[in-house]
Amino acid sequence: MLDIAILKKLNQCPQVSHLLDYYFLSPQKIVIITKHFQSTTIYDYLQCNKTFSEHQTNKIVYQILQAIQYCLKNKIFYKNIHEKNILIDKRNLQIKLCNFYFATKLQNQLYYTKKLKINQSQKPPEYIVKQHYTVDSLTAWMLGRLLYKMLFLENPFQTLLQSVYFPCFLRSKPEISLTLKVFLNWCFEKNINDRIKINEMLHHPWITHCWI
């Protein structure tokens, strides 16, 4: 199965769940055993009505970008940046990506698909309108959505109409830096040609001036 092959390929990445073993329960069901990591998911953390500070989100996003960069260097596209798919150690905020079921081999052209396993209001506008996306456009949109939710405990867009036509509304509380506001707005550009690219994220001041 592709997700097993991907995990084997990424086993040296510190920000990815470490594969130990796997076995099949049936042709359609597989059990994956990963190395123990004392953690919860970001989703479960947020379910307790706890948000992250800008300092904390900076540390988390920096690690996610490191993991994404490692995946891309190994020709892997990790599509599903979502709070349910990121494990976090609450003691030191170390993270690991998990759930590579929807990851795929990297390709340079547009991705066309009728089934993108993301809630409707979270999908990027290019997918809603034309059912396509690029590695950069989807990664930036999903990372921006996750960052927004960690800060404000809600999604930046509540409907498909908002995703396609309306700018992201940045709340006044908690107060965040101007650099972060610029970063978030760039993640949510409607036109994929104007949206921030992965390489640009890695060199953005909010990332390069990381507080780790």
Backbone torsions as a table, in degrees:
resi	resn	phi	psi	omega
1	MET	NA	147.5	-172.5
2	LEU	-63.7	-39.5	-177.7
3	ASP	-65.5	-32.9	175.6
4	ILE	-66.9	-46.0	178.4
5	ALA	-60.4	-38.8	179.4
6	ILE	-66.6	-46.5	179.7
7	LEU	-60.9	-38.4	176.5
8	LYS	-61.3	-40.1	-177.8
9	LYS	-69.3	-28.2	-175.3
10	LEU	-103.5	14.2	-171.7
11	ASN	-65.1	-16.5	-179.6
12	GLN	-92.5	-2.5	-179.0
13	CYS	-83.2	122.0	-177.9
14	PRO	-66.8	-17.2	-178.9
15	GLN	-100.4	17.1	178.0
16	VAL	-126.2	139.8	178.2
17	SER	-53.9	133.4	-174.4
18	HIS	-88.4	116.2	-179.4
19	LEU	-73.0	127.6	175.6
20	LEU	-104.2	-44.4	-176.9
21	ASP	-164.5	171.5	176.1
22	TYR	-159.1	154.7	173.5
23	TYR	-153.0	156.3	-175.9
24	PHE	-95.0	130.0	171.2
25	LEU	-84.5	-30.9	177.9
26	SER	-161.3	173.4	177.7
27	PRO	-58.7	-23.9	-177.9
28	GLN	-102.2	-12.4	-175.5
29	LYS	-122.8	133.8	-178.8
30	ILE	-134.9	141.3	176.2
31	VAL	-104.5	124.9	179.4
32	ILE	-108.5	127.5	179.8
33	ILE	-108.3	121.2	-179.7
34	THR	-116.3	161.6	-180.0
35	LYS	-63.0	140.8	-178.7
36	HIS	-59.9	134.9	177.4
37	PHE	-140.5	111.8	-176.7
38	GLN	-67.4	105.4	-169.2
39	SER	-162.3	173.7	166.8
40	THR	-132.8	173.4	173.8
41	THR	-86.6	156.6	175.1
42	ILE	-60.2	-34.6	178.3
43	TYR	-58.1	-49.1	-178.8
44	ASP	-64.7	-36.6	177.5
45	TYR	-62.1	-45.1	-179.2
46	LEU	-70.0	-28.5	178.7
47	GLN	-63.1	-23.2	176.6
48	CYS	-83.6	14.2	179.1
49	ASN	61.1	35.8	176.5
50	LYS	-109.3	128.0	174.3
51	THR	-99.0	170.5	175.8
52	PHE	-105.9	147.8	175.2
53	SER	-76.2	167.8	177.1
54	GLU	-60.9	-39.9	177.0
55	HIS	-57.5	-46.3	-178.4
56	GLN	-68.1	-43.6	-179.7
57	THR	-64.8	-33.1	177.2
58	ASN	-59.7	-46.0	-179.5
59	LYS	-64.5	-39.7	-179.4
60	ILE	-68.6	-48.3	-178.3
61	VAL	-63.4	-38.9	177.2
62	TYR	-57.0	-44.3	179.8
63	GLN	-69.1	-39.2	177.9
64	ILE	-60.9	-43.5	178.6
65	LEU	-63.6	-37.0	175.1
66	GLN	-60.9	-43.5	179.3
67	ALA	-65.2	-44.1	179.4
68	ILE	-61.9	-42.8	179.0
69	GLN	-61.6	-41.4	178.2
70	TYR	-63.5	-42.7	178.2
71	CYS	-59.7	-46.7	-177.0
72	LEU	-65.1	-36.8	177.6
73	LYS	-64.2	-24.9	177.8
74	ASN	-101.6	19.4	174.6
75	LYS	63.1	36.2	179.1
76	ILE	-119.4	133.6	177.0
77	PHE	-106.8	109.5	177.6
78	TYR	-88.9	104.3	-169.9
79	LYS	-81.1	-30.5	-163.0
80	ASN	-106.7	69.7	174.7
81	ILE	-75.2	103.6	-173.2
82	HIS	-149.1	149.7	-175.7
83	GLU	-61.2	-24.1	178.1
84	LYS	-77.9	-14.8	-175.1
85	ASN	-108.8	15.5	179.0
86	ILE	-128.2	117.2	176.3
87	LEU	-85.5	144.1	-179.3
88	ILE	-139.8	133.6	173.2
89	ASP	-86.8	112.9	-174.3
90	LYS	-66.0	-19.7	-177.9
91	ARG	-72.3	-37.3	-175.2
92	ASN	-133.5	3.2	178.6
93	LEU	64.1	23.4	172.4
94	GLN	-73.7	141.2	-175.7
95	ILE	-123.3	161.5	172.0
96	LYS	-143.8	133.2	172.9
97	LEU	-74.9	140.8	174.8
98	CYS	-135.6	179.2	179.3
99	ASN	59.2	82.0	179.6
100	PHE	-100.5	21.9	-176.6
101	TYR	-60.9	-36.3	-177.6
102	PHE	-99.9	6.1	174.3
103	ALA	-69.9	157.0	-176.9
104	THR	-148.3	170.0	177.1
105	LYS	-70.8	143.7	-176.5
106	LEU	-72.1	137.5	172.5
107	GLN	-135.8	155.6	-173.4
108	ASN	-84.4	-26.4	-175.1
109	GLN	-85.5	-177.4	177.4
110	LEU	-63.3	147.4	172.2
111	TYR	-97.6	126.2	176.9
112	TYR	-112.8	127.8	178.2
113	THR	-156.6	146.0	176.5
114	LYS	-91.1	-10.1	-177.4
115	LYS	-131.3	100.3	172.7
116	LEU	-110.1	114.9	-169.6
117	LYS	-77.1	69.5	178.7
118	ILE	-139.0	145.4	176.8
119	ASN	-57.1	147.2	-172.6
120	GLN	-52.7	-48.1	-175.2
121	SER	-71.9	-8.5	-178.2
122	GLN	-99.3	-5.8	-176.5
123	LYS	-76.2	144.8	179.3
124	PRO	-69.4	153.9	-174.4
125	PRO	-60.7	-34.0	-179.2
126	GLU	-65.6	-30.1	176.8
127	TYR	-75.4	-41.3	-179.7
128	ILE	-61.1	-42.0	-174.4
129	VAL	-84.7	-44.1	-171.2
130	LYS	-121.6	-2.5	-179.8
131	GLN	57.1	42.6	171.0
132	HIS	-145.4	166.2	179.0
133	TYR	-164.3	167.6	174.5
134	THR	-115.1	170.5	177.0
135	VAL	-58.2	-48.1	-178.4
136	ASP	-65.1	-45.1	-173.8
137	SER	-66.6	-43.2	-179.6
138	LEU	-70.4	-42.0	-179.6
139	THR	-61.3	-46.5	-179.2
140	ALA	-63.3	-45.2	-178.5
141	TRP	-63.3	-47.1	-177.2
142	MET	-69.7	-36.7	177.8
143	LEU	-68.5	-40.0	176.1
144	GLY	-62.4	-41.4	178.6
145	ARG	-62.2	-43.9	179.2
146	LEU	-64.0	-44.7	179.9
147	LEU	-60.1	-45.2	178.5
148	TYR	-59.8	-43.8	-177.6
149	LYS	-68.1	-35.9	178.3
150	MET	-66.0	-31.1	-179.3
151	LEU	-83.1	-42.7	-169.4
152	PHE	-115.3	-2.3	175.0
153	LEU	65.2	26.4	175.1
154	GLU	-156.2	164.3	178.8
155	ASN	-77.2	148.4	-179.5
156	PRO	-67.7	-27.3	179.9
157	PHE	-128.9	135.2	-176.3
158	GLN	-99.8	-18.7	-177.8
159	THR	-137.4	165.3	176.1
160	LEU	-63.2	-37.6	-179.5
161	LEU	-61.0	-43.1	178.3
162	GLN	-64.1	-41.3	-179.2
163	SER	-60.5	-39.1	-174.7
164	VAL	-83.4	-39.4	-167.1
165	TYR	-115.1	-22.3	-171.3
166	PHE	-108.1	144.2	176.9
167	PRO	-71.3	161.6	178.4
168	CYS	-73.2	132.9	177.6
169	PHE	-94.2	116.5	179.9
170	LEU	-93.1	118.3	-177.1
171	ARG	-70.9	157.2	-178.1
172	SER	-82.2	-18.5	179.0
173	LYS	-127.3	132.5	-4.2
174	PRO	-71.3	155.9	179.5
175	GLU	-69.9	132.8	179.8
176	ILE	-125.6	161.0	-175.5
177	SER	-71.8	157.6	177.5
178	LEU	-62.5	-36.9	179.8
179	THR	-61.5	-40.0	178.0
180	LEU	-69.0	-39.4	177.8
181	LYS	-59.4	-43.4	178.5
182	VAL	-62.5	-43.7	179.7
183	PHE	-59.8	-47.4	-179.1
184	LEU	-63.9	-46.3	-179.9
185	ASN	-61.4	-34.7	178.8
186	TRP	-69.6	-34.1	176.4
187	CYS	-64.6	-28.7	-174.0
188	PHE	-104.4	19.0	173.4
189	GLU	-59.5	134.9	-177.0
190	LYS	-71.1	-37.2	-179.9
191	ASN	-84.7	124.4	-175.8
192	ILE	-64.6	-24.0	178.2
193	ASN	-73.1	-22.4	179.3
194	ASP	-96.7	-16.6	-177.1
195	ARG	-70.3	149.7	-178.6
196	ILE	-61.9	139.2	177.8
197	LYS	-91.9	161.7	-178.2
198	ILE	-59.0	-44.2	179.5
199	ASN	-62.7	-35.7	177.8
200	GLU	-70.1	-35.5	175.8
201	MET	-61.8	-42.6	-178.4
202	LEU	-64.0	-23.6	-178.6
203	HIS	-110.5	7.8	178.6
204	HIS	-71.1	143.7	-178.5
205	PRO	-54.7	-33.8	-179.6
206	TRP	-67.5	-26.3	178.0
207	ILE	-89.4	-45.7	-175.9
208	THR	-68.7	-26.5	176.0
209	HIS	-94.8	39.3	-176.7
210	CYS	-59.3	143.8	-176.1
211	TRP	-94.5	15.7	-179.1
212	ILE	-66.1	NA	NA
